[in-house]
Amino acid sequence: MDNLFLLLLFPLIAAVLLAFVRSSIAKWIALGSSLLTLALTIPFLLRFDPQGGMQFEQVWVWMERLRVQFHIGLDGISLPLVLLTNGLIPFIIATVDRKRFKGNFYALISFMQVGLLLVFMALDAFAFYVGWEIALIPIYFICALWGSGDRIATNLKFFIYTFAGSILMLIGILYLYQQTPNKSFEWATFASLNLSEDAQRWLFWAFFLAFAIKIPIIPFHTWQPDTYTQAPAAGTMLLSGIMLKMGIFGLLRWLLPIAPFGVSAYGTLAMILCIIGIVYASIIAFKQDDAKRLIAYSSIAHVGLIAGGVFALNAEGMQGAMIQMVNHGISAVGLFFAIDLIERQVGTRSLKELGGLASRMPKLAIALLIIVMGAVGLPLTHGFVGEFLLLKGLFGAGQYGVWYAVFGGLTLILGAVYMLRFYQKAMLGEVSASNENVVDIKLGSVFLLGLLVAAILFIGVFPNYLLRLSEPSVIELIQQFTLRTA
């Protein structure tokens, strides 16, 4: 079956059904639905031709009078993110404590999956915007209803930030709609518009701010650490593993093709913000005692490097961004899952109160060590290839490329410092009296962590499987950008 609508239909049906399930069986329904969606994704991967451009396109006329079409498709930029989404959703559902959550929780996850997939597959700006907002609403309720601490105020801040960015993007979309000769929301039509340089400059900010908030890029990041820390574990995994990729994808799919002169004018400023974010977040991460907050700042640093790879405007940088989006999703989900397992056993995430857990939880210690090594980019792990390409891309990014690479490289150096410190504080040293009765993780958690470890090592050893998917689409994007700015 090559109907992309099925990838949206099954999680949507699951979301409706799960909303009425009040028993613990809801987890198994949600898990079954997500695994079915993942299974339906595999044929698209097997049949995908990297040289074939946009494929598996489906069009459904949504509002004929306004020429709004529900137009979706896959290319080398969107397919890896669809695979990441449909691969991580069942993993995240499997990590949830089925006794704590009922059907409404899983319904929100499934509904969020619909929004995420629509963002990555949309070839119509109206459909893209709908998916963008659909993905926001469920995660807001997941964090607000099942989070901890001052979750209401924190999530209100999160909602205001992201919604404000969405409004700016909507203004840009409506302006572009008015400029099209046949009043269309089609992505291809937007990308072919011959807009003035002044129009492209303000359109750059309309779209960039929306994407920068979602990523987040400093100084638009202040919602992230509190939201990641206070969200339930599954919510944090959704935010860090998948949702922030919406912003980076938006840069590639929408910003660069639509406003190339805007990118040329302000790309250096955007790159500087990314580099500042790398250094700032890495330093702040080193000072954190809460393990979740540490990984939250680590995420800001790493996605700053990924976004910098996009603004390098060369094949190495963009290819590095593509593979590192997948790698970061795997690492972030693994780290937050491991922290959740520790918190369930010990009752705290404070590094001051942990220590010596490797002697009590050896299976978790081994898996966490490999995940940490992947996160810091050790050779033969997934992070090495992505970070190498990103730094090579920064090095080739114009006259200041050497300095971009030098400061961008601090991600690796400082990342190794705070991640190894995190592992040392949590796993090594003397066992405190309060941790004497801790037991190792069960078989189900071992299996889930084993899947992540396998993915980390497989991508590290065989990165070409992912790189070949995106390379032709990335090269075409760069060629179009160069042609339009010549």
Secondary structure in CASP SS format (residue, H / E / C, confidence):
PFRMAT SS
TARGET T0000
AUTHOR 0000-0000-0000
METHOD secondary structure of the structure
MODEL  1
M C 1.00
D C 1.00
N C 1.00
L C 1.00
F H 1.00
L H 1.00
L H 1.00
L H 1.00
L H 1.00
F H 1.00
P H 1.00
L H 1.00
I H 1.00
A H 1.00
A H 1.00
V H 1.00
L H 1.00
L H 1.00
A C 1.00
F C 1.00
V C 1.00
R C 1.00
S C 1.00
S C 1.00
I C 1.00
A H 1.00
K H 1.00
W H 1.00
I H 1.00
A H 1.00
L H 1.00
G H 1.00
S H 1.00
S H 1.00
L H 1.00
L H 1.00
T H 1.00
L H 1.00
A H 1.00
L H 1.00
T H 1.00
I H 1.00
P H 1.00
F H 1.00
L H 1.00
L H 1.00
R H 1.00
F C 1.00
D C 1.00
P H 1.00
Q H 1.00
G H 1.00
G C 1.00
M C 1.00
Q E 1.00
F E 1.00
E E 1.00
Q E 1.00
V E 1.00
W E 1.00
V E 1.00
W E 1.00
M E 1.00
E C 1.00
R C 1.00
L C 1.00
R C 1.00
V E 1.00
Q E 1.00
F E 1.00
H E 1.00
I E 1.00
G E 1.00
L E 1.00
D C 1.00
G C 1.00
I C 1.00
S C 1.00
L H 1.00
P H 1.00
L H 1.00
V H 1.00
L H 1.00
L H 1.00
T H 1.00
N H 1.00
G H 1.00
L H 1.00
I H 1.00
P H 1.00
F H 1.00
I H 1.00
I H 1.00
A H 1.00
T H 1.00
V C 1.00
D C 1.00
R C 1.00
K C 1.00
R C 1.00
F C 1.00
K C 1.00
G H 1.00
N H 1.00
F H 1.00
Y H 1.00
A H 1.00
L H 1.00
I H 1.00
S H 1.00
F H 1.00
M H 1.00
Q H 1.00
V H 1.00
G H 1.00
L H 1.00
L H 1.00
L H 1.00
V H 1.00
F H 1.00
M H 1.00
A E 1.00
L C 1.00
D E 1.00
A H 1.00
F H 1.00
A H 1.00
F H 1.00
Y H 1.00
V H 1.00
G H 1.00
W H 1.00
E H 1.00
I H 1.00
A H 1.00
L H 1.00
I H 1.00
P H 1.00
I H 1.00
Y H 1.00
F H 1.00
I H 1.00
C H 1.00
A H 1.00
L H 1.00
W H 1.00
G C 1.00
S C 1.00
G C 1.00
D C 1.00
R H 1.00
I H 1.00
A H 1.00
T H 1.00
N H 1.00
L H 1.00
K H 1.00
F H 1.00
F H 1.00
I H 1.00
Y H 1.00
T H 1.00
F H 1.00
A H 1.00
G H 1.00
S H 1.00
I H 1.00
L H 1.00
M H 1.00
L H 1.00
I H 1.00
G H 1.00
I H 1.00
L H 1.00
Y H 1.00
L H 1.00
Y H 1.00
Q H 1.00
Q H 1.00
T C 1.00
P C 1.00
N C 1.00
K C 1.00
S C 1.00
F C 1.00
E E 1.00
W H 1.00
A H 1.00
T H 1.00
F H 1.00
A H 1.00
S H 1.00
L C 1.00
N C 1.00
L C 1.00
S C 1.00
E H 1.00
D H 1.00
A H 1.00
Q H 1.00
R H 1.00
W H 1.00
L H 1.00
F H 1.00
W H 1.00
A H 1.00
F H 1.00
F H 1.00
L H 1.00
A H 1.00
F H 1.00
A H 1.00
I H 1.00
K H 1.00
I C 1.00
P C 1.00
I C 1.00
I C 1.00
P C 1.00
F C 1.00
H C 1.00
T C 1.00
W C 1.00
Q H 1.00
P H 1.00
D H 1.00
T H 1.00
Y H 1.00
T H 1.00
Q H 1.00
A C 1.00
P C 1.00
A H 1.00
A H 1.00
G H 1.00
T H 1.00
M H 1.00
L H 1.00
L H 1.00
S H 1.00
G H 1.00
I H 1.00
M H 1.00
L C 1.00
K H 1.00
M H 1.00
G H 1.00
I H 1.00
F H 1.00
G H 1.00
L H 1.00
L H 1.00
R H 1.00
W H 1.00
L H 1.00
L H 1.00
P H 1.00
I H 1.00
A C 1.00
P H 1.00
F H 1.00
G H 1.00
V H 1.00
S H 1.00
A H 1.00
Y H 1.00
G H 1.00
T H 1.00
L H 1.00
A H 1.00
M H 1.00
I H 1.00
L H 1.00
C H 1.00
I H 1.00
I H 1.00
G H 1.00
I H 1.00
V H 1.00
Y H 1.00
A H 1.00
S H 1.00
I H 1.00
I H 1.00
A H 1.00
F H 1.00
K C 1.00
Q C 1.00
D C 1.00
D E 1.00
A H 1.00
K H 1.00
R H 1.00
L H 1.00
I H 1.00
A H 1.00
Y H 1.00
S H 1.00
S H 1.00
I H 1.00
A H 1.00
H H 1.00
V H 1.00
G H 1.00
L H 1.00
I H 1.00
A H 1.00
G H 1.00
G H 1.00
V H 1.00
F H 1.00
A C 1.00
L C 1.00
N C 1.00
A H 1.00
E H 1.00
G H 1.00
M H 1.00
Q H 1.00
G H 1.00
A H 1.00
M H 1.00
I H 1.00
Q H 1.00
M H 1.00
V H 1.00
N H 1.00
H H 1.00
G H 1.00
I H 1.00
S H 1.00
A H 1.00
V H 1.00
G H 1.00
L H 1.00
F H 1.00
F H 1.00
A H 1.00
I H 1.00
D H 1.00
L H 1.00
I H 1.00
E H 1.00
R H 1.00
Q H 1.00
V H 1.00
G C 1.00
T C 1.00
R C 1.00
S E 1.00
L H 1.00
K H 1.00
E H 1.00
L C 1.00
G C 1.00
G C 1.00
L H 1.00
A H 1.00
S H 1.00
R C 1.00
M C 1.00
P H 1.00
K H 1.00
L H 1.00
A H 1.00
I H 1.00
A H 1.00
L H 1.00
L H 1.00
I H 1.00
I H 1.00
V H 1.00
M H 1.00
G H 1.00
A H 1.00
V C 1.00
G C 1.00
L C 1.00
P C 1.00
L C 1.00
T C 1.00
H H 1.00
G H 1.00
F H 1.00
V H 1.00
G H 1.00
E H 1.00
F H 1.00
L H 1.00
L H 1.00
L H 1.00
K H 1.00
G H 1.00
L H 1.00
F H 1.00
G C 1.00
A C 1.00
G C 1.00
Q C 1.00
Y C 1.00
G H 1.00
V H 1.00
W H 1.00
Y H 1.00
A H 1.00
V H 1.00
F H 1.00
G H 1.00
G C 1.00
L H 1.00
T H 1.00
L H 1.00
I H 1.00
L H 1.00
G H 1.00
A H 1.00
V H 1.00
Y H 1.00
M H 1.00
L H 1.00
R H 1.00
F H 1.00
Y H 1.00
Q H 1.00
K H 1.00
A H 1.00
M H 1.00
L C 1.00
G C 1.00
E C 1.00
V C 1.00
S C 1.00
A H 1.00
S H 1.00
N H 1.00
E C 1.00
N C 1.00
V C 1.00
V C 1.00
D C 1.00
I C 1.00
K C 1.00
L H 1.00
G H 1.00
S H 1.00
V H 1.00
F H 1.00
L H 1.00
L H 1.00
G H 1.00
L H 1.00
L H 1.00
V H 1.00
A H 1.00
A H 1.00
I H 1.00
L H 1.00
F H 1.00
I H 1.00
G H 1.00
V H 1.00
F C 1.00
P C 1.00
N H 1.00
Y H 1.00
L H 1.00
L H 1.00
R H 1.00
L H 1.00
S H 1.00
E H 1.00
P H 1.00
S H 1.00
V H 1.00
I H 1.00
E H 1.00
L H 1.00
I H 1.00
Q H 1.00
Q H 1.00
F H 1.00
T H 1.00
L H 1.00
R H 1.00
T H 1.00
A C 1.00
END
